[in-house]
Amino acid sequence: MNQAQMMQQMRKMQQEMARIQEELANTVVEGSASGGLVTVGITGEFQVKKVTIKPDAVDPDDVETLEDLLVVALNDALGKVQALSSQKMGALTGGLKIPGM
């Protein structure tokens, strides 16, 4: 492979990466806790877009449980976003571990 072909391949890869990043930015993944008492929506860029708390999850005498449910829901969504990002970037890089991706 000559240098021109390599540069063309790199440009194509950069364009595909930009497309995937845009797709991830526009994808909202939902995480939940306790059967949906608390749900959160997070983009593929790890931005929280939505938090939903059902009235049954709110007990003024037990705020700690609600806090725990939020942590569980957020971690659930973050894990799903990480898996989605790895899947999409893995398809682009052929499974290679490239720093920063």
Secondary structure as UniProt FT lines:
FT   HELIX           3..25
FT   STRAND          28..33
FT   HELIX           34..36
FT   STRAND          38..43
FT   TURN            44..45
FT   STRAND          48..53
FT   HELIX           55..57
FT   TURN            60..61
FT   HELIX           63..93
FT   TURN            94..95
FT   TURN            99..100
//
